[in-house]
Amino acid sequence: MTTQSNFYEETSDVETDLLQGDDSGASLTGHDDYDETDRASSTEGNTEGLELEERQALRRVVGMSTELTDISEVEYRKLLLERVLLVGVWTEGSAEDAENSLAELKLLAETAGSEVLDGVIQRRKKPDPATFIGSGKVSDLRNLVASSGADTVIADGELAPAQLRNLEDRLKVKVVDRTALILDIFAQHAKSKEGKAQVELAQLQYMKQRLRGWGGNLSRQAGGRVGAAGGGIGGRGPGETKIETDRRRINTKISKLRRMLKDMKSTRSTMRQERRRNLVPSVAIAGYTNAGKSSLLNRITGAGVLVEDALFATLDPTTRRTTTADGRVYTLTDTVGFVRHLPHDIVEAFRSTLEEVADADLLLHVVDGSHPDPLSQIHAVREVLGEINALDVPEIIVINKSDAVDAMALAPILAREPRAIVVSARTGEGIDKLREFLEGALPQPLISLDLLLPYDRGDLVSRIHSEGSVEQLEHTADGTRVTARVHPALAGDLTPYAVA
């Protein structure tokens, strides 16, 4: 994985040597050996009602290890990839839900450029406020880190600054949470100037609350040739700590990025207003990451957008103009993918981009039909749509990847979502039906006219096709007879040719 931000250089320098012993005496069997005060604080309110075996053991999830078969590839990647362990806390839902969440974390870690060694889950009522998984289980996890040779631990959740610090102090390896992992992937995949600024803003907002340092990094700042004991001009007073200086620099950078994004938002808003002035309907493609949104855009419009079987392969929105079967123009916009527990900082930073969804006339909600739990993906996407006030946009559920799943597996989605269409962007199956359904759902012009246009006014016929909806067209001896629905602006130009 890449560093979260090049801006802040005084970050935590966590030791990477692994301890051979463990003074806690805890083991993977779950017998925690720590004092009663620790036991009371870590278990109170967390284990009541849980089975003894479930709450005392870290539960290993099968299939977490990244499989590498090519020997040369293994030797090469060992020099480059971080070796990580995944750890999650199962607080609600079924065991299958918890394993699906950790499996998604595995895909995120591999997308960021890591080699996943193993994954474990701890059953608790709620995450431990001090160490996320509980004091005794941290000792078990440290033994697992030492035995596996991992250099990074990734937690399936957002860690508070205190939890992050306590885990790194106990495990003696780098600890990363789900939020930092997603931000890292975004930093690798952002290509446009706006996308890079949005990611950097989200990273700085996340980092500001997690600044750390030791020794000299926390010392007071003084000017001139002030000695260690202080004194003299420039040495009086408490001074300012290094961490306070860094926090101020981050705040300054955040303000600069917000001003930059505000200017970019104005440009994007102007483009949207121009489309609305020309009465061009807009369709937004949204959905879970790696559900096939870019593939669908390419299949409908031939956009040529990057398609890759990876999470968050494309971050920058792409808008393409296309036409209906009767020649009416509309736009399709591919937006950033969503994921479970999408970091709030990302939603805020990408708000101007996500407004493309909120301002659309129609939403194509793409779902990965081959996913083990597609209904949870729909729920996660709708949570983010609620944050950006886009739940009122008319929605069509597009179940993609029908070529990779049995039809019976899609029955629960079709039963729950009446406005759902099954397609395969890869093979083209169902695309014609989707296009027909999409065109029928576009907003229709309001004014119905019966016109007789002379043959020298072909420009008006063209405008009717592109801006209105043609219901009937006939070429007669006197001119072109057209029955159509148009918007008020175009109706004013056509009124002189209306048939009484």
NUTI-245908 format. One record per residue (C-alpha): x, y, z; residue in one letter. Coordinates in Angstrom, 2 decimals. Each point is the difference from the previous one (the first is absolute). Layout:
N
PT      px      py      pz type
PT       X       Y       Z    a
...
% end
This chain:
500
PT      px      py      pz type
PT    0.00    0.00    0.00    m
PT    1.12    3.54   -0.58    t
PT    0.50    2.58    2.72    t
PT   -3.21    1.83    0.87    q
PT    1.41    3.45   -0.75    s
PT    3.34    1.47   -1.01    n
PT   -0.92    3.23    1.77    f
PT    0.61   -1.14    3.56    y
PT    3.42   -1.49    0.53    e
PT    0.18   -0.24    3.78    e
PT   -2.24   -3.07    0.24    t
PT    0.26   -2.95    2.32    s
PT    3.27   -1.91   -0.27    d
PT   -1.27   -3.32    1.29    v
PT    2.63   -2.64    0.73    e
PT   -0.24   -3.04   -2.21    t
PT    1.93   -2.53    2.16    d
PT   -2.33   -2.68    1.36    l
PT    0.02   -0.95    3.66    l
PT    0.63   -3.62    0.71    q
PT   -1.79   -0.11    3.35    g
PT   -3.33    1.21    1.34    d
PT   -0.31    1.05    3.64    d
PT   -3.77   -0.30   -0.11    s
PT    0.06   -3.77   -0.40    g
PT   -3.05    0.07   -2.28    a
PT   -0.33   -2.65   -2.68    s
PT   -2.17   -0.80   -2.98    l
PT   -2.06   -2.25    2.24    t
PT   -1.50    3.13    1.46    g
PT    1.20   -0.29    3.67    h
PT    0.77    3.66    0.73    d
PT    2.57    0.49    2.78    d
PT   -0.23    3.64    1.04    y
PT   -1.05    1.69    3.24    d
PT   -3.61    0.29    1.14    e
PT   -0.12    3.75   -0.64    t
PT    0.86   -0.51   -3.66    d
PT   -2.46   -2.89   -0.21    r
PT   -2.84    2.07    1.42    a
PT    0.65    2.98   -2.24    s
PT    0.37   -2.01   -3.21    s
PT   -2.89   -2.44    0.46    t
PT   -2.64    2.08    1.75    e
PT   -2.90    0.66   -2.37    g
PT    1.65   -1.98   -2.82    n
PT   -0.33   -3.73    0.71    t
PT   -3.37   -0.29    1.70    e
PT   -2.25   -2.37   -1.89    g
PT    2.79   -1.44   -2.19    l
PT    1.03   -3.62    0.02    e
PT    3.14   -0.58    2.09    l
PT    1.88   -1.68   -2.84    e
PT   -0.88    2.80   -2.46    e
PT    1.16    2.83    2.21    r
PT    3.22   -1.66    1.15    q
PT    1.54   -0.89   -3.33    a
PT    1.22    1.81   -3.08    l
PT   -1.81   -1.68   -2.87    r
PT    2.21   -0.68   -3.01    r
PT   -1.65    0.65   -3.37    v
PT    0.85   -2.57   -2.66    v
PT    1.34    1.18   -3.36    g
PT    1.56    3.29    1.10    m
PT    3.52   -0.76   -1.23    s
PT    0.94    1.53   -3.34    t
PT    0.81   -2.84   -2.37    e
PT    3.13    0.37   -2.15    l
PT    1.04   -2.86   -2.25    t
PT    2.77    1.38   -2.20    d
PT    3.30   -0.36    1.88    i
PT    1.63    2.95   -1.75    s
PT   -3.06    2.11    0.77    e
PT    0.17   -1.03    3.67    v
PT    3.67    0.94    0.23    e
PT   -0.65    3.30   -1.71    y
PT   -3.06    0.98    2.02    r
PT    1.59   -0.90    3.34    k
PT    2.33    2.94   -0.56    l
PT   -2.88    2.39   -0.65    l
PT   -3.13   -1.06    1.85    l
PT   -0.89    0.57    3.61    e
PT   -0.87   -3.23    1.78    r
PT   -3.23    0.64    1.86    v
PT   -2.35   -1.62    2.47    l
PT   -3.68    0.90    0.02    l
PT   -2.00    0.30    3.21    v
PT   -3.72    0.69    0.36    g
PT   -2.56    0.30    2.79    v
PT   -3.29   -1.83   -0.51    w
PT   -2.61    2.03    1.88    t
PT   -3.26   -0.74   -1.83    e
PT   -1.45   -2.10   -2.78    g
PT    1.00   -3.53   -0.88    s
PT    3.44   -1.57   -0.21    a
PT   -0.36    0.04   -3.79    e
PT   -0.48    3.79    0.06    d
PT    3.15    0.42    2.08    a
PT    2.00   -2.23   -2.35    e
PT   -1.30    1.86   -3.07    n
PT    1.13    3.27    1.54    s
PT    3.48   -1.39    0.67    l
PT    0.14   -1.49   -3.52    a
PT   -0.70    3.47   -1.39    e
PT    2.77    1.39    2.21    l
PT    2.31   -2.62   -1.53    k
PT   -0.83    1.26   -3.51    l
PT    0.61    3.58    1.12    l
PT    3.38   -0.94    1.49    a
PT    1.05   -1.81   -3.17    e
PT   -1.17    2.93   -2.13    t
PT    2.24    2.26    2.10    a
PT    2.96   -2.29   -0.72    g
PT    0.25   -2.34    2.98    s
PT    0.45   -3.72    0.53    e
PT   -2.66   -1.26    2.39    v
PT    1.32   -2.70    2.33    l
PT   -3.02   -0.72    2.18    d
PT   -3.21    1.43    1.43    g
PT   -1.66   -0.39    3.40    v
PT   -3.30    1.16    1.51    i
PT   -0.79    0.74    3.65    q
PT   -3.61   -0.41    1.21    r
PT   -1.04    2.91    2.23    r
PT   -3.07    2.08    0.84    k
PT    1.92    3.12   -1.08    k
PT    3.63    0.86   -0.80    p
PT    2.22    0.54    3.03    d
PT    0.49    3.78    0.47    p
PT    3.69   -0.43    0.83    a
PT    1.28   -2.75   -2.32    t
PT   -2.88   -0.80   -2.41    f
PT    0.18   -3.78    0.65    i
PT    0.65   -0.10    3.75    g
PT    3.21   -0.08    2.01    s
PT    0.34   -3.79    0.15    g
PT   -0.61   -0.45   -3.72    k
PT    2.68    2.57   -0.79    v
PT    2.49   -2.38    1.62    s
PT   -1.31   -2.85   -2.14    d
PT    0.26    2.20   -3.08    l
PT    3.58    0.95    0.87    r
PT    0.95   -3.67    0.14    n
PT   -1.66   -0.50   -3.41    l
PT    1.92    2.98   -1.40    v
PT    3.28   -1.43    1.28    a
PT   -0.67   -3.48   -1.37    s
PT   -1.16    1.17   -3.43    s
PT    2.64    2.68   -0.57    g
PT   -2.59    2.69   -0.75    a
PT    1.12    3.63   -0.03    d
PT   -3.48    1.61   -0.09    t
PT   -3.36   -0.63    1.67    v
PT   -3.16    1.32   -1.67    i
PT   -3.14    0.44    2.11    a
PT   -3.44   -0.40   -1.57    d
PT   -1.39    3.26    1.34    g
PT    1.00    3.57    0.74    e
PT    2.33    0.17    3.00    l
PT   -0.02    2.89    2.43    a
PT    3.41    1.68    0.50    p
PT    0.34   -1.65    3.44    a
PT   -0.80   -3.45   -1.41    q
PT    2.54    0.47   -2.79    l
PT    2.71    1.09    2.44    r
PT   -0.70   -2.81    2.50    n
PT    0.04   -2.70   -2.69    l
PT    3.29    1.22   -1.48    e
PT    1.57    0.19    3.45    d
PT   -1.06   -3.58    0.78    r
PT    0.49   -1.66   -3.38    l
PT    3.24    1.80   -0.95    k
PT   -1.02    0.11   -3.67    v
PT   -1.85    2.53   -2.12    k
PT   -3.77    0.05    0.52    v
PT   -2.37    1.29   -2.70    v
PT   -3.77    0.27    0.15    d
PT   -2.55   -0.44   -2.79    r
PT   -0.31    3.76   -0.56    t
PT    3.74    0.51   -0.51    a
PT    0.07   -3.00   -2.35    l
PT   -2.76    1.42   -2.22    i
PT    1.68    3.42   -0.01    l
PT    3.23   -1.67   -1.09    d
PT   -1.75   -1.71   -2.94    i
PT   -1.62    3.27   -1.02    f
PT    3.42    1.70    0.08    a
PT    1.41   -2.64   -2.36    q
PT   -2.90    0.14   -2.49    h
PT   -0.81    3.73   -0.18    a
PT    1.11    1.36   -3.38    k
PT   -1.65    3.41   -0.53    s
PT    1.02    3.19    1.78    k
PT   -3.38    0.15    1.74    e
PT    0.18   -3.65    1.06    g
PT    3.48    0.40    1.48    k
PT   -1.06    3.12    1.91    a
PT   -3.09   -1.77    1.35    q
PT    2.04   -2.98    1.22    v
PT    2.68    2.19    1.59    e
PT   -2.67    2.00    1.83    l
PT   -1.55   -3.20    1.39    a
PT    3.43   -1.30    1.06    q
PT    0.93    3.20    1.81    l
PT   -3.32    0.13    1.84    q
PT    0.51   -3.60    1.12    y
PT    3.64    0.58    0.97    m
PT   -0.55    3.21    1.96    k
PT   -1.46   -1.87    2.98    q
PT    2.68   -2.70   -0.08    r
PT    3.29    1.93    0.15    l
PT    2.61   -1.68    2.16    r
PT    3.61    0.48    0.96    g
PT    2.64   -0.89    2.56    w
PT    2.79    1.87    1.78    g
PT    1.27    2.89   -2.08    g
PT   -3.09   -0.11   -2.22    n
PT   -2.04    1.29    2.95    l
PT    2.52    2.53    1.31    s
PT   -0.64    3.74    0.21    r
PT    1.11    2.10   -2.95    q
PT    2.31    2.96    0.58    a
PT    1.88    2.34   -2.32    g
PT    3.61    1.17   -0.16    g
PT    2.82   -1.77    1.80    r
PT   -1.97   -0.96    3.06    v
PT    1.58   -2.77    2.01    g
PT   -1.72   -3.04    1.37    a
PT   -0.71    1.82    3.25    a
PT   -1.45    3.02   -1.79    g
PT    0.64    3.58    1.13    g
PT    0.80    3.21   -1.78    g
PT   -1.88    1.72   -2.79    i
PT   -2.33   -2.40   -1.77    g
PT    0.22   -2.62    2.70    g
PT   -2.47    1.30    2.54    r
PT   -3.54   -1.32    0.22    g
PT   -1.36   -3.48   -0.71    p
PT    0.46    0.13   -3.78    g
PT   -1.90   -2.28   -2.34    e
PT    0.24   -3.76   -0.29    t
PT    0.92   -1.64   -3.29    k
PT   -3.34   -1.84   -0.15    i
PT   -1.87    3.32    0.31    e
PT    2.05    1.41   -2.87    t
PT   -0.82   -2.99   -2.17    d
PT   -3.72    0.22    0.82    r
PT    0.00    3.67   -1.03    r
PT    1.74   -0.83   -3.27    r
PT   -2.59   -2.70   -0.72    i
PT   -2.85    2.45    0.70    n
PT    1.57    2.48   -2.42    t
PT    0.28   -2.66   -2.69    k
PT   -3.62   -1.09    0.58    i
PT   -1.21    3.58   -0.46    s
PT    1.97    0.29   -3.26    k
PT   -1.43   -3.27   -1.35    l
PT   -3.55    1.03    0.88    r
PT    0.40    3.26   -1.91    r
PT    1.37   -1.91   -2.98    m
PT   -2.87   -2.50    0.05    l
PT   -2.52    2.84    0.33    k
PT    1.27    1.46   -3.29    d
PT   -0.17   -3.43   -1.65    m
PT   -3.54   -0.46    1.34    k
PT   -1.02    3.25   -1.71    s
PT    1.29   -1.33   -3.33    t
PT   -1.90   -3.28    0.44    r
PT   -3.18    1.88    0.98    s
PT    0.29    2.18   -3.11    t
PT    0.19   -3.10   -2.20    m
PT   -3.10   -1.47    1.67    r
PT   -1.90    3.28   -0.42    q
PT    0.92    0.08   -3.70    e
PT   -1.44   -3.48   -0.47    r
PT   -3.18    1.00    1.79    r
PT   -0.27    3.19   -2.07    r
PT    0.08   -2.17   -3.10    n
PT   -2.57   -2.31    1.63    l
PT    2.26   -3.08   -0.23    v
PT   -1.14   -2.75    2.44    p
PT    2.78   -1.47    2.15    s
PT    0.40   -3.60    1.19    v
PT    2.47   -0.87    2.78    a
PT    1.56   -3.44    0.40    i
PT    0.66   -0.80    3.67    a
PT    0.60   -3.15    1.98    g
PT    2.43   -2.11    1.98    y
PT    3.63    0.02   -0.99    t
PT    0.94   -2.63   -2.61    n
PT   -3.67   -0.60   -0.86    a
PT    0.65    0.84   -3.67    g
PT   -1.04    3.67   -0.29    k
PT    2.76    0.94   -2.46    s
PT   -0.66   -3.14   -2.04    s
PT   -3.67    0.94   -0.23    l
PT    0.88    3.54   -1.11    l
PT    2.28   -1.41   -2.70    n
PT   -2.65   -2.46   -1.17    r
PT   -2.72    2.69   -0.35    i
PT    2.07    2.92   -1.35    t
PT    3.33   -1.46   -1.16    g
PT    1.77    2.41    2.38    a
PT    3.26   -1.99    0.22    g
PT    0.34    0.52    3.78    v
PT    2.59   -2.10    1.87    l
PT   -1.45   -3.38    1.02    v
PT    1.85   -2.13    2.54    e
PT   -0.99   -2.77    2.42    d
PT    1.08    2.00    3.05    a
PT   -1.55    2.10    2.73    l
PT   -0.18    3.74   -0.75    f
PT    1.71   -0.44   -3.38    a
PT   -1.54    3.29   -1.20    t
PT   -0.61    2.99    2.29    l
PT   -0.41    2.91   -2.39    d
PT   -3.55    0.44   -1.37    p
PT   -0.50   -0.39   -3.73    t
PT   -2.95    1.55   -1.89    t
PT   -0.94   -1.10   -3.51    r
PT   -2.78    1.22   -2.30    r
PT   -2.17   -2.58   -1.74    t
PT   -3.40   -0.19   -1.71    t
PT   -3.23   -1.93    0.37    t
PT   -1.45   -2.15   -2.79    a
PT   -2.03    2.97   -1.30    d
PT    3.00    2.35    0.06    g
PT   -0.51    1.77    3.34    r
PT    3.27    1.04    1.71    v
PT    0.85   -0.83    3.62    y
PT    3.19   -0.40    2.07    t
PT    1.38   -2.94    1.98    l
PT    2.40    0.67    2.91    t
PT    2.16   -2.66    1.65    d
PT    0.68    0.88    3.66    t
PT    2.35   -1.21    2.73    v
PT   -0.83   -3.41    1.48    g
PT   -1.33   -0.48    3.52    f
PT    0.97   -2.50    2.67    v
PT   -1.13   -1.05    3.48    r
PT    0.85    2.64    2.58    h
PT    1.29    2.44   -2.61    l
PT    2.04    2.53    2.05    p
PT   -1.93    3.16    0.78    h
PT    3.04    2.09   -1.00    d
PT   -0.14   -1.56   -3.48    i
PT   -3.72    0.78   -0.35    v
PT    0.62    3.62    1.01    e
PT    3.06    0.42   -2.24    a
PT   -1.77   -1.54   -3.01    f
PT   -3.30    1.83    0.66    r
PT    0.31    2.18   -3.12    s
PT    0.53   -3.14   -2.11    t
PT   -2.82   -1.91    1.69    l
PT   -2.36    2.90   -0.68    e
PT   -0.10   -1.35   -3.57    e
PT   -2.16   -2.78    1.47    v
PT   -2.24    2.30    2.06    a
PT   -0.66    2.30   -3.00    d
PT   -0.67   -2.82   -2.48    a
PT   -3.42   -0.65   -1.53    d
PT    0.45   -3.78    0.28    l
PT    2.30   -2.33    1.96    l
PT    1.32   -3.33   -1.28    l
PT    0.91   -1.85    3.20    h
PT    2.42   -2.76   -1.09    v
PT    0.18   -3.10    2.20    v
PT    2.52   -2.86   -0.24    d
PT   -2.27   -3.01   -0.44    g
PT    2.89   -2.42    0.58    s
PT    0.76    1.40    3.48    h
PT   -0.83   -2.33    2.94    p
PT   -2.22    2.68    1.60    d
PT   -1.26    2.47   -2.63    p
PT   -2.83    1.29    2.22    l
PT    2.54    1.34    2.49    s
PT    1.70    1.85   -2.88    q
PT   -3.31    1.64   -0.91    i
PT   -0.46    1.06    3.63    h
PT    3.54    1.42    0.22    a
PT   -0.47    2.04   -3.20    v
PT   -3.33    1.39    1.15    r
PT    1.59    1.09    3.28    e
PT    2.45    2.19   -1.93    v
PT   -2.78    1.24   -2.30    l
PT   -1.84    1.12    3.12    g
PT    3.05    1.99    1.13    e
PT    0.05    1.96   -3.26    i
PT   -3.81    0.45   -0.13    n
PT   -0.40   -2.16   -3.12    a
PT   -2.65   -2.47    1.19    l
PT   -2.76    1.89   -1.84    d
PT    1.61   -0.56   -3.43    v
PT   -1.98   -2.62   -2.03    p
PT    2.00   -3.26    0.16    e
PT    0.40   -3.04   -2.23    i
PT    1.81   -2.99    1.54    i
PT    2.40   -1.52   -2.56    v
PT    1.14   -3.49    1.07    i
PT    3.28   -0.46   -1.86    n
PT    2.20   -3.07   -0.65    k
PT   -2.90   -2.32   -0.84    s
PT    2.47   -2.14   -1.95    d
PT    1.81   -0.88    3.24    a
PT   -2.96   -0.96    2.20    v
PT   -2.89   -2.45   -0.02    d
PT   -3.41    1.54   -0.71    a
PT   -1.47   -1.49    3.20    m
PT    2.51    1.95    2.10    a
PT   -1.47    3.27   -1.32    l
PT   -3.57   -0.84    1.04    a
PT    0.20    1.74    3.44    p
PT    1.07    3.30   -1.61    i
PT   -2.65   -0.17   -2.73    l
PT   -2.67   -0.75    2.61    a
PT    1.07    2.96    2.14    r
PT    0.73    2.51   -2.78    e
PT   -2.84    0.27   -2.56    p
PT    1.93    2.50   -2.19    r
PT    2.92   -2.37   -0.59    a
PT    1.56   -1.21   -3.26    i
PT    2.54   -2.82   -0.37    v
PT    2.85    0.70   -2.44    v
PT    3.56   -0.97   -0.83    s
PT    2.20    2.91   -1.03    a
PT    2.62   -2.53   -1.07    r
PT   -2.14   -1.98   -2.47    t
PT   -2.67    2.61   -0.78    g
PT   -2.86   -2.14    1.30    e
PT   -2.96    2.15    1.06    g
PT    1.57    3.29   -1.15    i
PT   -2.68    0.65   -2.65    d
PT   -2.75   -0.54    2.58    k
PT    1.80    2.33    2.43    l
PT    0.36    2.69   -2.67    r
PT   -3.71   -0.24   -0.80    e
PT   -0.95    0.17    3.68    f
PT    2.39    2.93    0.54    l
PT   -1.39    1.99   -2.91    e
PT   -3.55   -0.55    1.22    g
PT    0.93    1.26    3.48    a
PT    1.58    3.26   -1.19    l
PT   -2.05    3.13    0.78    p
PT   -2.37    0.78   -2.87    q
PT   -0.59    3.48   -1.49    p
PT   -3.20    1.67    1.17    l
PT   -1.62    1.59   -3.08    i
PT   -1.64   -2.11   -2.72    s
PT   -0.12    1.54   -3.50    l
PT   -1.34   -1.01   -3.43    d
PT    2.21    1.74   -2.60    l
PT    0.37    0.40   -3.75    l
PT    3.56    1.13   -0.71    l
PT    1.11    1.14   -3.48    p
PT    2.86   -1.95   -1.50    y
PT    2.34    3.00    0.27    d
PT   -0.29   -0.16    3.84    r
PT    1.90   -3.21    0.47    g
PT    1.82    1.70    2.90    d
PT   -3.21   -0.02    2.04    l
PT   -0.57   -3.69   -0.75    v
PT    3.52   -0.69    1.24    s
PT   -0.64    1.97    3.21    r
PT   -3.21   -1.92    0.61    i
PT    1.94   -3.28   -0.25    h
PT    2.83    1.11    2.31    s
PT   -1.95    2.06    2.56    e
PT   -3.51   -1.50   -0.12    g
PT   -1.78   -3.28   -0.42    s
PT   -1.37   -0.87   -3.44    v
PT   -3.27   -1.95    0.14    e
PT   -0.84   -0.04   -3.72    q
PT    1.72    1.26   -3.16    l
PT   -1.28    0.03   -3.59    e
PT    1.31    1.61   -3.19    h
PT   -2.85    1.57   -2.01    t
PT   -0.24    2.11   -3.14    a
PT   -0.26    3.17    2.11    d
PT    2.82   -0.75    2.41    g
PT    0.95   -2.18    2.98    t
PT   -2.93   -0.85    2.27    r
PT    1.28   -0.54    3.57    v
PT   -1.79   -0.86    3.22    t
PT    2.41    0.54    2.89    a
PT    0.45    1.00    3.63    r
PT    2.42    2.87    0.59    v
PT    1.19    2.34    2.73    h
PT   -1.43    3.53    0.33    p
PT    3.12    1.67   -1.46    a
PT   -0.24   -2.02   -3.23    l
PT   -3.79    0.25   -0.09    a
PT    0.26    3.76   -0.47    g
PT    1.98   -0.44   -3.22    d
PT   -2.39   -2.68   -1.30    l
PT   -3.33    1.70    0.73    t
PT   -0.22    1.76   -3.46    p
PT   -0.02   -3.42   -1.65    y
PT   -2.67   -1.57    2.19    a
PT   -2.91   -1.68   -1.77    v
PT   -3.36    1.50    0.98    a
% end
